[in-house]
Amino acid sequence: MASFGKRSRRRLATCHPDLQRLFRAVVPIYDCTILDGYRGKTRQNKLFALGKSKVKYPKGRHNKKPSEGIDVAPWPIPDWEDRKFFYFFGGVVKGIAKCLEIKIRWGGDWDGDNDLNDQTFNDLIHFELVED
């Protein structure tokens, strides 16, 4: 059974308890690595400048303490261009979140309509809590 390594555990610890609970439930079912939890100003603005984020600090979901956004990839990390691999992983995460009654939004389907072709910005590794 898969489990998180030291680096992933450290990153996960910066996240909201609901995201921690979700990904602790995901990892034994689908091995994954935590790429990012909380982001400070320098990192957030660098990712914005690179076009990997749509918002500057402090407007990102990663910029709250605890972080309400998390970047997670299947492990081992596949070919980054293989979208189908990330779509499948995103579906697994969404299904587990639903079972745990944790409301999330995934960066592969921002509007949550299950149409994966209507996105203007794909962030297939990003998951965030949805505010009630």
C-alpha positions in Angstrom: 0.0 0.0 0.0 1.3 3.4 -1.0 2.0 6.2 1.5 3.5 9.7 1.4 7.2 10.3 1.7 8.7 12.9 4.0 8.5 15.8 1.5 4.9 15.1 0.7 3.9 14.8 4.3 5.6 18.1 5.0 3.8 19.8 2.2 0.5 18.2 3.1 0.8 19.5 6.7 0.5 23.1 5.3 -2.9 22.4 4.0 -6.4 22.6 5.4 -7.5 19.6 7.5 -10.1 18.6 4.9 -7.4 18.4 2.1 -5.2 16.4 4.5 -8.0 14.0 5.1 -8.8 13.7 1.4 -5.3 13.0 0.2 -4.6 10.6 3.1 -7.6 8.6 1.8 -6.4 8.9 -1.9 -2.8 7.8 -1.5 -3.5 4.1 -0.5 -5.8 3.8 -3.5 -3.8 5.8 -6.0 -0.2 6.6 -5.3 0.6 10.3 -5.6 3.0 13.0 -4.5 2.2 16.4 -3.0 3.8 19.1 -5.1 2.6 22.2 -3.4 0.5 23.2 -0.4 1.0 26.7 1.1 2.8 29.2 -1.1 4.4 32.4 0.1 4.5 35.6 -1.9 7.8 34.9 -3.8 6.7 31.5 -5.0 3.1 32.5 -5.9 4.3 35.5 -7.9 6.9 33.5 -9.7 4.3 30.9 -10.8 2.1 33.8 -11.9 4.9 35.3 -14.0 5.5 31.9 -15.6 1.8 31.5 -16.5 1.3 28.6 -14.2 -1.1 30.5 -12.0 -3.8 33.0 -12.8 -3.5 35.1 -9.6 -0.8 37.0 -7.8 -0.2 36.7 -4.0 -2.3 36.9 -1.8 -5.3 36.0 -4.0 -4.4 32.3 -4.5 -6.0 29.5 -2.6 -2.5 28.3 -1.9 -1.8 31.6 -0.1 -4.0 31.0 2.9 -2.8 29.4 6.1 -3.8 26.6 6.2 -3.7 26.3 2.4 -7.1 25.8 0.7 -5.3 24.7 -2.5 -3.0 21.8 -3.2 -1.1 20.5 -6.2 -0.9 16.7 -6.4 0.4 14.4 -9.2 0.2 10.7 -9.6 3.3 8.9 -8.6 5.6 8.1 -10.4 5.0 11.3 -12.2 4.0 10.4 -15.8 4.7 12.2 -19.0 3.4 15.7 -18.2 1.8 15.9 -21.6 -0.3 12.7 -21.1 -3.6 14.5 -20.2 -5.6 11.3 -20.0 -3.4 10.1 -17.1 -4.2 13.3 -15.2 -7.9 13.2 -16.1 -8.2 9.7 -14.7 -6.4 10.8 -11.5 -8.6 13.8 -11.2 -11.7 11.6 -11.4 -10.4 9.3 -8.7 -9.7 12.3 -6.4 -13.2 13.8 -7.1 -14.9 10.5 -6.4 -13.1 10.0 -3.1 -13.8 13.6 -2.1 -17.5 13.0 -2.8 -17.5 9.9 -0.6 -15.9 11.9 2.2 -18.3 14.8 1.7 -15.5 17.2 1.0 -16.4 19.8 -1.6 -13.5 20.4 -4.1 -12.9 22.0 -7.4 -10.3 20.5 -9.8 -8.2 22.5 -12.2 -9.2 20.2 -15.1 -12.9 21.2 -14.7 -13.1 24.5 -13.1 -16.8 25.0 -13.6 -17.6 21.4 -12.4 -19.8 20.6 -15.4 -17.9 17.4 -16.3 -17.1 18.9 -19.8 -13.3 18.8 -19.9 -13.1 20.6 -23.3 -14.5 24.0 -22.1 -11.5 25.0 -20.0 -9.5 28.1 -20.8 -6.8 27.3 -18.2 -5.9 23.7 -17.5 -4.2 23.0 -14.1 -4.6 19.3 -14.0 -2.6 18.9 -10.7 -4.6 21.5 -8.8 -7.4 20.8 -6.3 -9.0 23.3 -4.0 -11.7 23.5 -1.4 -15.0 25.0 -2.5 -16.5 27.5 -0.1 -20.1 26.9 0.9 
